[in-house]
Amino acid sequence: MSGLASTFQSPRNQRRLVIAAAIVLVAGIAAFAVSRLGNTPEAAPVDRSPNAPVKDVSKVPKTVKLEPGARSAAQQFILTAVARKNLKAAYALAGPQIREGQSLKEWLTGNIAVVPYPVGSLKYSTIKIDYSYPDEAALEVAMIPKPGSKVKSLIFYMDLIKRQGHWLVNSWVPRSAPQVPLSPN
């Protein structure tokens, strides 16, 4: 007789096997009951009559014309934060997402969450409005360099928010990743 067969013929081991099987069965029943019975929310009454009004839950704000203050904040942000010039003025235009909790003193070091661009190399910059609501707007900003400059054209996404009557730039993200220079080594 093999060692395994004799192990299962022992009354003590048979009893242990039955107890283990019973525990697994009880655990399975409890898991099933919790997942099927204990997790059913109480449904709200629904009016199913054919003439019941449809409730609109989309709540998308009405689009409005981009305010001149928002356009001005976007332009000034590019000329200050993006160009890394007059960072004190840039700090006043930066929203909480870009500031990332930095104090003015930390911001003035230039180590900020704004992708820089050599604004002095620009031929022109254009803005496309993705959406504009009373308190927020999203823009696409195309940065087109002068011919012959060694700067690449880039498109940036810019989000603006209005807080206490002032427009702030809350994000500045390149549409494509900027090239990272290779190490000379």
Buried (B, 14 or more C-beta within 10 A) or exposed (E): EEEEEEEEEEEEEEEEEEEEEEEEEEEEEEEEEEEEEEEEEEEEEEEEEEEEEEEEEEEEEEEEEBBEEBBEBBBBBBBBBBBBEEBEEBBBBBBEBBBEEBEEEBBBEEEBBBBEBBBEBBEEBEBEBEBBBEEBBBBBBBBBBEEEEEBEEBBBBBBBBBEEEEBBBBBBEBEEEEEEEEEEE
